[in-house]
Amino acid sequence: MSFTATDRGPRLARRLVTRRLEAWGCPRGTEASDSVTLIAAELTANAVRHGHVRRREFRLVLGLCGPGPVILRVEVSDARGDRLPPEHASAAAPDAESGRGLWPVASLAARRAVLPRADAPGKTVWAEVDA
């Protein structure tokens, strides 16, 4: 799904993630749903804040892998391959106004990485949650 790189994009993406998870049998309020929704919210907000290129959208892909252990995967792609997130997330200073986004992602995700986009200029940030 593609979204506008404005404040509205992450909000809409978060709603759609919650609905898709419910359709897959992962109800709102469960640990897996809350974790994946928060990860999607942070990664999409980062795509708007740090990956924005005028007139370019960001892309969100939500995946469900199974039938063995269930893995939920969030992928967010943006147009700025030159602005990579730090490899190791750290907690922001208590008085900092930003910088907290990747710390909860790293805490909730079993695996995460950043890759160059295969289909366009930019990068894809992905995270997986074991459900």
N, CA, C and O atoms as a GROMACS GRO file, in nm:
protein
  524
    1MET      N    1   0.084  -0.116   0.000
    1MET     CA    2   0.000   0.000   0.000
    1MET      C    3   0.089   0.123   0.000
    1MET      O    4   0.189   0.128   0.072
    2SER      N    5   0.054   0.221  -0.078
    2SER     CA    6   0.130   0.346  -0.083
    2SER      C    7   0.050   0.456  -0.014
    2SER      O    8  -0.073   0.461  -0.021
    3PHE      N    9   0.123   0.545   0.054
    3PHE     CA   10   0.062   0.653   0.131
    3PHE      C   11   0.134   0.784   0.104
    3PHE      O   12   0.252   0.784   0.069
    4THR      N   13   0.063   0.894   0.120
    4THR     CA   14   0.126   1.024   0.105
    4THR      C   15   0.226   1.046   0.218
    4THR      O   16   0.203   1.004   0.331
    5ALA      N   17   0.335   1.111   0.186
    5ALA     CA   18   0.439   1.137   0.286
    5ALA      C   19   0.405   1.265   0.362
    5ALA      O   20   0.482   1.361   0.364
    6THR      N   21   0.288   1.264   0.425
    6THR     CA   22   0.240   1.372   0.510
    6THR      C   23   0.202   1.312   0.644
    6THR      O   24   0.207   1.190   0.661
    7ASP      N   25   0.164   1.395   0.740
    7ASP     CA   26   0.122   1.343   0.870
    7ASP      C   27   0.002   1.249   0.860
    7ASP      O   28  -0.017   1.163   0.945
    8ARG      N   29  -0.079   1.266   0.758
    8ARG     CA   30  -0.197   1.181   0.739
    8ARG      C   31  -0.159   1.038   0.699
    8ARG      O   32  -0.230   0.944   0.735
    9GLY      N   33  -0.050   1.021   0.626
    9GLY     CA   34  -0.010   0.889   0.578
    9GLY      C   35   0.012   0.787   0.688
    9GLY      O   36  -0.048   0.680   0.684
   10PRO      N   37   0.097   0.817   0.788
   10PRO     CA   38   0.118   0.720   0.896
   10PRO      C   39  -0.009   0.688   0.975
   10PRO      O   40  -0.029   0.575   1.018
   11ARG      N   41  -0.094   0.788   0.994
   11ARG     CA   42  -0.219   0.766   1.069
   11ARG      C   43  -0.308   0.667   0.994
   11ARG      O   44  -0.363   0.575   1.055
   12LEU      N   45  -0.322   0.685   0.864
   12LEU     CA   46  -0.402   0.593   0.783
   12LEU      C   47  -0.337   0.455   0.778
   12LEU      O   48  -0.407   0.354   0.786
   13ALA      N   49  -0.206   0.450   0.764
   13ALA     CA   50  -0.134   0.322   0.760
   13ALA      C   51  -0.156   0.244   0.890
   13ALA      O   52  -0.179   0.123   0.886
   14ARG      N   53  -0.150   0.312   1.003
   14ARG     CA   54  -0.170   0.246   1.133
   14ARG      C   55  -0.310   0.184   1.140
   14ARG      O   56  -0.325   0.071   1.186
   15ARG      N   57  -0.411   0.257   1.095
   15ARG     CA   58  -0.548   0.203   1.096
   15ARG      C   59  -0.560   0.079   1.008
   15ARG      O   60  -0.622  -0.020   1.046
   16LEU      N   61  -0.501   0.087   0.890
   16LEU     CA   62  -0.511  -0.026   0.797
   16LEU      C   63  -0.435  -0.148   0.849
   16LEU      O   64  -0.479  -0.261   0.828
   17VAL      N   65  -0.323  -0.127   0.917
   17VAL     CA   66  -0.248  -0.238   0.976
   17VAL      C   67  -0.335  -0.308   1.080
   17VAL      O   68  -0.344  -0.431   1.081
   18THR      N   69  -0.400  -0.232   1.167
   18THR     CA   70  -0.485  -0.291   1.270
   18THR      C   71  -0.598  -0.372   1.208
   18THR      O   72  -0.629  -0.482   1.254
   19ARG      N   73  -0.659  -0.318   1.105
   19ARG     CA   74  -0.769  -0.391   1.037
   19ARG      C   75  -0.720  -0.518   0.968
   19ARG      O   76  -0.786  -0.621   0.974
   20ARG      N   77  -0.604  -0.510   0.904
   20ARG     CA   78  -0.550  -0.629   0.836
   20ARG      C   79  -0.516  -0.738   0.938
   20ARG      O   80  -0.545  -0.855   0.916
   21LEU      N   81  -0.456  -0.698   1.050
   21LEU     CA   82  -0.423  -0.796   1.154
   21LEU      C   83  -0.550  -0.863   1.207
   21LEU      O   84  -0.551  -0.984   1.229
   22GLU      N   85  -0.655  -0.785   1.228
   22GLU     CA   86  -0.782  -0.843   1.274
   22GLU      C   87  -0.836  -0.942   1.171
   22GLU      O   88  -0.888  -1.047   1.208
   23ALA      N   89  -0.824  -0.909   1.043
   23ALA     CA   90  -0.871  -0.999   0.937
   23ALA      C   91  -0.791  -1.129   0.936
   23ALA      O   92  -0.842  -1.234   0.898
   24TRP      N   93  -0.664  -1.122   0.979
   24TRP     CA   94  -0.579  -1.240   0.985
   24TRP      C   95  -0.597  -1.318   1.116
   24TRP      O   96  -0.526  -1.416   1.139
   25GLY      N   97  -0.688  -1.275   1.202
   25GLY     CA   98  -0.712  -1.344   1.328
   25GLY      C   99  -0.623  -1.298   1.442
   25GLY      O  100  -0.605  -1.371   1.539
   26CYS      N  101  -0.568  -1.180   1.430
   26CYS     CA  102  -0.482  -1.123   1.535
   26CYS      C  103  -0.554  -0.999   1.589
   26CYS      O  104  -0.530  -0.888   1.541
   27PRO      N  105  -0.642  -1.018   1.690
   27PRO     CA  106  -0.728  -0.908   1.733
   27PRO      C  107  -0.653  -0.793   1.800
   27PRO      O  108  -0.546  -0.810   1.859
   28ARG      N  109  -0.714  -0.676   1.789
   28ARG     CA  110  -0.663  -0.556   1.854
   28ARG      C  111  -0.651  -0.581   2.005
   28ARG      O  112  -0.737  -0.646   2.064
   29GLY      N  113  -0.546  -0.530   2.065
   29GLY     CA  114  -0.525  -0.547   2.208
   29GLY      C  115  -0.437  -0.665   2.245
   29GLY      O  116  -0.395  -0.676   2.360
   30THR      N  117  -0.408  -0.753   2.149
   30THR     CA  118  -0.315  -0.862   2.177
   30THR      C  119  -0.172  -0.809   2.168
   30THR      O  120  -0.148  -0.706   2.106
   31GLU      N  121  -0.079  -0.880   2.228
   31GLU     CA  122   0.060  -0.836   2.225
   31GLU      C  123   0.113  -0.825   2.082
   31GLU      O  124   0.180  -0.728   2.047
   32ALA      N  125   0.081  -0.924   1.999
   32ALA     CA  126   0.130  -0.921   1.861
   32ALA      C  127   0.071  -0.803   1.785
   32ALA      O  128   0.143  -0.733   1.714
   33SER      N  129  -0.059  -0.780   1.798
   33SER     CA  130  -0.123  -0.669   1.728
   33SER      C  131  -0.067  -0.535   1.775
   33SER      O  132  -0.035  -0.448   1.694
   34ASP      N  133  -0.056  -0.518   1.906
   34ASP     CA  134  -0.003  -0.392   1.959
   34ASP      C  135   0.140  -0.369   1.914
   34ASP      O  136   0.177  -0.256   1.879
   35SER      N  137   0.222  -0.474   1.914
   35SER     CA  138   0.362  -0.461   1.874
   35SER      C  139   0.374  -0.424   1.726
   35SER      O  140   0.447  -0.331   1.691
   36VAL      N  141   0.302  -0.496   1.641
   36VAL     CA  142   0.311  -0.470   1.496
   36VAL      C  143   0.255  -0.332   1.464
   36VAL      O  144   0.311  -0.261   1.380
   37THR      N  145   0.148  -0.292   1.529
   37THR     CA  146   0.090  -0.160   1.504
   37THR      C  147   0.186  -0.050   1.546
   37THR      O  148   0.201   0.049   1.474
   38LEU      N  149   0.250  -0.065   1.661
   38LEU     CA  150   0.347   0.036   1.706
   38LEU      C  151   0.467   0.042   1.611
   38LEU      O  152   0.514   0.150   1.577
   39ILE      N  153   0.517  -0.074   1.570
   39ILE     CA  154   0.629  -0.077   1.476
   39ILE      C  155   0.591  -0.007   1.345
   39ILE      O  156   0.667   0.075   1.293
   40ALA      N  157   0.473  -0.039   1.292
   40ALA     CA  158   0.428   0.025   1.168
   40ALA      C  159   0.415   0.176   1.187
   40ALA      O  160   0.452   0.253   1.099
   41ALA      N  161   0.362   0.218   1.301
   41ALA     CA  162   0.347   0.361   1.328
   41ALA      C  163   0.482   0.431   1.330
   41ALA      O  164   0.498   0.538   1.270
   42GLU      N  165   0.579   0.373   1.398
   42GLU     CA  166   0.712   0.435   1.408
   42GLU      C  167   0.783   0.437   1.273
   42GLU      O  168   0.841   0.538   1.235
   43LEU      N  169   0.779   0.325   1.201
   43LEU     CA  170   0.850   0.320   1.073
   43LEU      C  171   0.787   0.411   0.969
   43LEU      O  172   0.858   0.473   0.890
   44THR      N  173   0.654   0.421   0.968
   44THR     CA  174   0.590   0.511   0.872
   44THR      C  175   0.613   0.657   0.909
   44THR      O  176   0.633   0.740   0.821
   45ALA      N  177   0.612   0.688   1.038
   45ALA     CA  178   0.642   0.826   1.080
   45ALA      C  179   0.786   0.862   1.043
   45ALA      O  180   0.813   0.975   1.000
   46ASN      N  181   0.878   0.768   1.060
   46ASN     CA  182   1.017   0.794   1.021
   46ASN      C  183   1.030   0.812   0.870
   46ASN      O  184   1.110   0.894   0.825
   47ALA      N  185   0.952   0.737   0.793
   47ALA     CA  186   0.957   0.753   0.647
   47ALA      C  187   0.914   0.894   0.607
   47ALA      O  188   0.971   0.953   0.515
   48VAL      N  189   0.814   0.948   0.676
   48VAL     CA  190   0.770   1.084   0.647
   48VAL      C  191   0.873   1.186   0.694
   48VAL      O  192   0.905   1.280   0.622
   49ARG      N  193   0.924   1.167   0.814
   49ARG     CA  194   1.016   1.266   0.872
   49ARG      C  195   1.154   1.263   0.808
   49ARG      O  196   1.211   1.368   0.778
   50HIS      N  197   1.208   1.144   0.786
   50HIS     CA  198   1.348   1.133   0.741
   50HIS      C  199   1.362   1.087   0.597
   50HIS      O  200   1.470   1.101   0.539
   51GLY      N  201   1.257   1.032   0.538
   51GLY     CA  202   1.268   0.978   0.402
   51GLY      C  203   1.186   1.052   0.299
   51GLY      O  204   1.171   1.005   0.186
   52HIS      N  205   1.134   1.166   0.338
   52HIS     CA  206   1.045   1.241   0.249
   52HIS      C  207   1.119   1.302   0.131
   52HIS      O  208   1.223   1.367   0.147
   53VAL      N  209   1.066   1.280   0.013
   53VAL     CA  210   1.108   1.347  -0.109
   53VAL      C  211   0.981   1.404  -0.170
   53VAL      O  212   0.880   1.334  -0.181
   54ARG      N  213   0.985   1.528  -0.210
   54ARG     CA  214   0.866   1.595  -0.262
   54ARG      C  215   0.799   1.512  -0.372
   54ARG      O  216   0.864   1.462  -0.463
   55ARG      N  217   0.669   1.500  -0.360
   55ARG     CA  218   0.584   1.428  -0.456
   55ARG      C  219   0.612   1.278  -0.463
   55ARG      O  220   0.579   1.213  -0.562
   56ARG      N  221   0.672   1.224  -0.362
   56ARG     CA  222   0.697   1.079  -0.355
   56ARG      C  223   0.625   1.023  -0.234
   56ARG      O  224   0.620   1.087  -0.129
   57GLU      N  225   0.569   0.907  -0.248
   57GLU     CA  226   0.497   0.841  -0.141
   57GLU      C  227   0.589   0.743  -0.069
   57GLU      O  228   0.698   0.712  -0.117
   58PHE      N  229   0.544   0.696   0.046
   58PHE     CA  230   0.612   0.583   0.109
   58PHE      C  231   0.522   0.462   0.091
   58PHE      O  232   0.402   0.474   0.069
   59ARG      N  233   0.583   0.346   0.101
   59ARG     CA  234   0.511   0.220   0.076
   59ARG      C  235   0.519   0.134   0.202
   59ARG      O  236   0.624   0.123   0.265
   60LEU      N  237   0.407   0.073   0.236
   60LEU     CA  238   0.397  -0.018   0.350
   60LEU      C  239   0.355  -0.154   0.300
   60LEU      O  240   0.258  -0.167   0.224
   61VAL      N  241   0.427  -0.257   0.342
   61VAL     CA  242   0.390  -0.396   0.312
   61VAL      C  243   0.380  -0.468   0.445
   61VAL      O  244   0.471  -0.460   0.528
   62LEU      N  245   0.271  -0.538   0.465
   62LEU     CA  246   0.250  -0.616   0.586
   62LEU      C  247   0.243  -0.762   0.544
   62LEU      O  248   0.166  -0.797   0.454
   63GLY      N  249   0.323  -0.847   0.606
   63GLY     CA  250   0.327  -0.987   0.568
   63GLY      C  251   0.300  -1.080   0.683
   63GLY      O  252   0.331  -1.051   0.799
   64LEU      N  253   0.240  -1.194   0.651
   64LEU     CA  254   0.211  -1.299   0.747
   64LEU      C  255   0.278  -1.425   0.695
   64LEU      O  256   0.244  -1.474   0.587
   65CYS      N  257   0.373  -1.477   0.771
   65CYS     CA  258   0.446  -1.597   0.730
   65CYS      C  259   0.408  -1.711   0.822
   65CYS      O  260   0.392  -1.690   0.943
   66GLY      N  261   0.394  -1.826   0.770
   66GLY     CA  262   0.358  -1.945   0.847
   66GLY      C  263   0.381  -2.064   0.756
   66GLY      O  264   0.452  -2.045   0.658
   67PRO      N  265   0.330  -2.180   0.777
   67PRO     CA  266   0.236  -2.224   0.878
   67PRO      C  267   0.303  -2.266   1.008
   67PRO      O  268   0.233  -2.292   1.106
   68GLY      N  269   0.434  -2.273   1.011
   68GLY     CA  270   0.504  -2.305   1.137
   68GLY      C  271   0.486  -2.192   1.235
   68GLY      O  272   0.374  -2.142   1.250
   69PRO      N  273   0.590  -2.151   1.301
   69PRO     CA  274   0.577  -2.035   1.389
   69PRO      C  275   0.532  -1.913   1.307
   69PRO      O  276   0.589  -1.884   1.202
   70VAL      N  277   0.431  -1.845   1.354
   70VAL     CA  278   0.376  -1.730   1.281
   70VAL      C  279   0.468  -1.610   1.298
   70VAL      O  280   0.508  -1.574   1.409
   71ILE      N  281   0.502  -1.549   1.186
   71ILE     CA  282   0.586  -1.430   1.184
   71ILE      C  283   0.509  -1.320   1.114
   71ILE      O  284   0.460  -1.339   1.002
   72LEU      N  285   0.499  -1.205   1.178
   72LEU     CA  286   0.437  -1.087   1.118
   72LEU      C  287   0.549  -0.992   1.078
   72LEU      O  288   0.637  -0.961   1.159
   73ARG      N  289   0.547  -0.947   0.953
   73ARG     CA  290   0.655  -0.863   0.901
   73ARG      C  291   0.599  -0.729   0.853
   73ARG      O  292   0.497  -0.724   0.784
   74VAL      N  293   0.667  -0.622   0.891
   74VAL     CA  294   0.633  -0.486   0.848
   74VAL      C  295   0.749  -0.436   0.764
   74VAL      O  296   0.864  -0.441   0.807
   75GLU      N  297   0.720  -0.388   0.643
   75GLU     CA  298   0.822  -0.327   0.557
   75GLU      C  299   0.774  -0.188   0.519
   75GLU      O  300   0.661  -0.170   0.474
   76VAL      N  301   0.860  -0.089   0.538
   76VAL     CA  302   0.828   0.048   0.498
   76VAL      C  303   0.940   0.097   0.408
   76VAL      O  304   1.058   0.095   0.444
   77SER      N  305   0.902   0.141   0.288
   77SER     CA  306   0.999   0.189   0.190
   77SER      C  307   0.978   0.337   0.165
   77SER      O  308   0.864   0.384   0.156
   78ASP      N  309   1.088   0.411   0.154
   78ASP     CA  310   1.080   0.552   0.120
   78ASP      C  311   1.183   0.584   0.013
   78ASP      O  312   1.257   0.495  -0.030
   79ALA      N  313   1.188   0.706  -0.031
   79ALA     CA  314   1.270   0.746  -0.145
   79ALA      C  315   1.410   0.795  -0.108
   79ALA      O  316   1.486   0.834  -0.197
   80ARG      N  317   1.446   0.794   0.020
   80ARG     CA  318   1.574   0.849   0.061
   80ARG      C  319   1.671   0.738   0.103
   80ARG      O  320   1.681   0.707   0.222
   81GLY      N  321   1.740   0.681   0.008
   81GLY     CA  322   1.840   0.578   0.038
   81GLY      C  323   1.964   0.634   0.103
   81GLY      O  324   2.044   0.559   0.159
   82ASP      N  325   1.982   0.766   0.096
   82ASP     CA  326   2.101   0.829   0.155
   82ASP      C  327   2.084   0.858   0.304
   82ASP      O  328   2.182   0.891   0.370
   83ARG      N  329   1.963   0.847   0.358
   83ARG     CA  330   1.938   0.875   0.500
   83ARG      C  331   1.900   0.745   0.568
   83ARG      O  332   1.782   0.710   0.577
   84LEU      N  333   2.001   0.673   0.617
   84LEU     CA  334   1.978   0.543   0.680
   84LEU      C  335   1.962   0.559   0.830
   84LEU      O  336   2.027   0.644   0.891
   85PRO      N  337   1.875   0.478   0.891
   85PRO     CA  338   1.864   0.481   1.036
   85PRO      C  339   1.989   0.422   1.100
   85PRO      O  340   2.060   0.344   1.035
   86PRO      N  341   2.017   0.456   1.225
   86PRO     CA  342   2.133   0.398   1.291
   86PRO      C  343   2.118   0.247   1.304
   86PRO      O  344   2.007   0.196   1.322
   87GLU      N  345   2.230   0.177   1.296
   87GLU     CA  346   2.226   0.031   1.306
   87GLU      C  347   2.180  -0.015   1.444
   87GLU      O  348   2.106  -0.112   1.456
   88HIS      N  349   2.225   0.056   1.547
   88HIS     CA  350   2.190   0.019   1.685
   88HIS      C  351   2.105   0.130   1.745
   88HIS      O  352   2.150   0.243   1.759
   89ALA      N  353   1.982   0.097   1.779
   89ALA     CA  354   1.892   0.195   1.839
   89ALA      C  355   1.930   0.215   1.985
   89ALA      O  356   1.969   0.121   2.054
   90SER      N  357   1.917   0.337   2.030
   90SER     CA  358   1.943   0.366   2.171
   90SER      C  359   1.831   0.456   2.222
   90SER      O  360   1.766   0.526   2.145
   91ALA      N  361   1.812   0.454   2.352
   91ALA     CA  362   1.708   0.537   2.413
   91ALA      C  363   1.750   0.683   2.405
   91ALA      O  364   1.868   0.716   2.424
   92ALA      N  365   1.655   0.770   2.377
   92ALA     CA  366   1.683   0.913   2.370
   92ALA      C  367   1.698   0.970   2.510
   92ALA      O  368   1.652   0.911   2.608
   93ALA      N  369   1.764   1.083   2.520
   93ALA     CA  370   1.777   1.152   2.648
   93ALA      C  371   1.637   1.188   2.698
   93ALA      O  372   1.548   1.215   2.618
   94PRO      N  373   1.617   1.189   2.830
   94PRO     CA  374   1.483   1.217   2.884
   94PRO      C  375   1.423   1.349   2.837
   94PRO      O  376   1.301   1.360   2.825
   95ASP      N  377   1.506   1.449   2.811
   95ASP     CA  378   1.454   1.579   2.770
   95ASP      C  379   1.453   1.598   2.618
   95ASP      O  380   1.419   1.707   2.570
   96ALA      N  381   1.489   1.496   2.542
   96ALA     CA  382   1.491   1.506   2.396
   96ALA      C  383   1.348   1.509   2.342
   96ALA      O  384   1.259   1.443   2.394
   97GLU      N  385   1.327   1.587   2.236
   97GLU     CA  386   1.195   1.598   2.175
   97GLU      C  387   1.172   1.494   2.066
   97GLU      O  388   1.060   1.478   2.019
   98SER      N  389   1.276   1.423   2.025
   98SER     CA  390   1.263   1.319   1.923
   98SER      C  391   1.373   1.216   1.947
   98SER      O  392   1.451   1.227   2.041
   99GLY      N  393   1.377   1.116   1.860
   99GLY     CA  394   1.482   1.015   1.871
   99GLY      C  395   1.444   0.888   1.942
   99GLY      O  396   1.530   0.806   1.973
  100ARG      N  397   1.316   0.870   1.969
  100ARG     CA  398   1.272   0.751   2.041
  100ARG      C  399   1.217   0.642   1.949
  100ARG      O  400   1.196   0.529   1.995
  101GLY      N  401   1.193   0.671   1.824
  101GLY     CA  402   1.123   0.581   1.734
  101GLY      C  403   1.184   0.445   1.716
  101GLY      O  404   1.113   0.344   1.721
  102LEU      N  405   1.314   0.438   1.694
  102LEU     CA  406   1.375   0.307   1.667
  102LEU      C  407   1.398   0.225   1.793
  102LEU      O  408   1.411   0.103   1.785
  103TRP      N  409   1.403   0.288   1.908
  103TRP     CA  410   1.425   0.213   2.031
  103TRP      C  411   1.310   0.117   2.058
  103TRP      O  412   1.336  -0.001   2.084
  104PRO      N  413   1.182   0.160   2.053
  104PRO     CA  414   1.075   0.062   2.072
  104PRO      C  415   1.067  -0.041   1.960
  104PRO      O  416   1.031  -0.156   1.984
  105VAL      N  417   1.101  -0.001   1.838
  105VAL     CA  418   1.103  -0.097   1.727
  105VAL      C  419   1.204  -0.207   1.757
  105VAL      O  420   1.173  -0.326   1.744
  106ALA      N  421   1.324  -0.168   1.798
  106ALA     CA  422   1.428  -0.266   1.831
  106ALA      C  423   1.387  -0.354   1.949
  106ALA      O  424   1.420  -0.472   1.954
  107SER      N  425   1.314  -0.296   2.043
  107SER     CA  426   1.271  -0.372   2.162
  107SER      C  427   1.162  -0.473   2.129
  107SER      O  428   1.158  -0.581   2.188
  108LEU      N  429   1.073  -0.439   2.037
  108LEU     CA  430   0.959  -0.526   2.006
  108LEU      C  431   0.985  -0.626   1.895
  108LEU      O  432   0.924  -0.732   1.892
  109ALA      N  433   1.074  -0.593   1.804
  109ALA     CA  434   1.099  -0.679   1.687
  109ALA      C  435   1.197  -0.790   1.720
  109ALA      O  436   1.296  -0.769   1.791
  110ALA      N  437   1.169  -0.908   1.669
  110ALA     CA  438   1.263  -1.019   1.683
  110ALA      C  439   1.382  -1.001   1.588
  110ALA      O  440   1.494  -1.041   1.618
  111ARG      N  441   1.352  -0.941   1.473
  111ARG     CA  442   1.455  -0.915   1.372
  111ARG      C  443   1.420  -0.785   1.302
  111ARG      O  444   1.303  -0.751   1.288
  112ARG      N  445   1.523  -0.712   1.256
  112ARG     CA  446   1.500  -0.590   1.179
  112ARG      C  447   1.623  -0.559   1.097
  112ARG      O  448   1.734  -0.600   1.133
  113ALA      N  449   1.604  -0.487   0.988
  113ALA     CA  450   1.718  -0.450   0.903
  113ALA      C  451   1.675  -0.339   0.808
  113ALA      O  452   1.557  -0.303   0.799
  114VAL      N  453   1.774  -0.287   0.737
  114VAL     CA  454   1.752  -0.186   0.633
  114VAL      C  455   1.817  -0.237   0.506
  114VAL      O  456   1.931  -0.285   0.508
  115LEU      N  457   1.745  -0.227   0.395
  115LEU     CA  458   1.796  -0.273   0.265
  115LEU      C  459   1.771  -0.166   0.160
  115LEU      O  460   1.677  -0.088   0.173
  116PRO      N  461   1.855  -0.160   0.056
  116PRO     CA  462   1.823  -0.072  -0.056
  116PRO      C  463   1.696  -0.123  -0.124
  116PRO      O  464   1.673  -0.244  -0.130
  117ARG      N  465   1.614  -0.032  -0.173
  117ARG     CA  466   1.494  -0.074  -0.246
  117ARG      C  467   1.534  -0.143  -0.375
  117ARG      O  468   1.628  -0.101  -0.442
  118ALA      N  469   1.462  -0.247  -0.409
  118ALA     CA  470   1.491  -0.320  -0.532
  118ALA      C  471   1.418  -0.259  -0.652
  118ALA      O  472   1.464  -0.270  -0.765
  119ASP      N  473   1.304  -0.194  -0.627
  119ASP     CA  474   1.218  -0.148  -0.736
  119ASP      C  475   1.225   0.002  -0.765
  119ASP      O  476   1.165   0.049  -0.862
  120ALA      N  477   1.298   0.078  -0.683
  120ALA     CA  478   1.305   0.223  -0.700
  120ALA      C  479   1.418   0.277  -0.613
  120ALA      O  480   1.470   0.205  -0.529
  121PRO      N  481   1.455   0.404  -0.633
  121PRO     CA  482   1.555   0.462  -0.544
  121PRO      C  483   1.502   0.468  -0.401
  121PRO      O  484   1.382   0.490  -0.380
  122GLY      N  485   1.589   0.450  -0.305
  122GLY     CA  486   1.548   0.461  -0.165
  122GLY      C  487   1.588   0.340  -0.084
  122GLY      O  488   1.679   0.265  -0.120
  123LYS      N  489   1.519   0.322   0.028
  123LYS     CA  490   1.550   0.213   0.120
  123LYS      C  491   1.421   0.150   0.170
  123LYS      O  492   1.313   0.209   0.164
  124THR      N  493   1.434   0.028   0.221
  124THR     CA  494   1.326  -0.041   0.288
  124THR      C  495   1.373  -0.078   0.427
  124THR      O  496   1.477  -0.141   0.444
  125VAL      N  497   1.297  -0.037   0.527
  125VAL     CA  498   1.323  -0.074   0.666
  125VAL      C  499   1.219  -0.179   0.702
  125VAL      O  500   1.099  -0.157   0.684
  126TRP      N  501   1.265  -0.293   0.752
  126TRP     CA  502   1.170  -0.398   0.786
  126TRP      C  503   1.194  -0.447   0.929
  126TRP      O  504   1.304  -0.435   0.983
  127ALA      N  505   1.087  -0.502   0.987
  127ALA     CA  506   1.094  -0.559   1.121
  127ALA      C  507   0.997  -0.677   1.127
  127ALA      O  508   0.892  -0.676   1.064
  128GLU      N  509   1.036  -0.779   1.203
  128GLU     CA  510   0.952  -0.898   1.218
  128GLU      C  511   0.920  -0.922   1.365
  128GLU      O  512   1.004  -0.901   1.453
  129VAL      N  513   0.797  -0.965   1.390
  129VAL     CA  514   0.750  -0.999   1.523
  129VAL      C  515   0.708  -1.145   1.520
  129VAL      O  516   0.632  -1.186   1.433
  130ASP      N  517   0.756  -1.223   1.615
  130ASP     CA  518   0.712  -1.361   1.629
  130ASP      C  519   0.579  -1.359   1.705
  130ASP      O  520   0.573  -1.314   1.819
  131ALA      N  521   0.474  -1.408   1.640
  131ALA     CA  522   0.340  -1.400   1.701
  131ALA      C  523   0.303  -1.530   1.771
  131ALA      O  524   0.195  -1.541   1.828
   0.00000   0.00000   0.00000
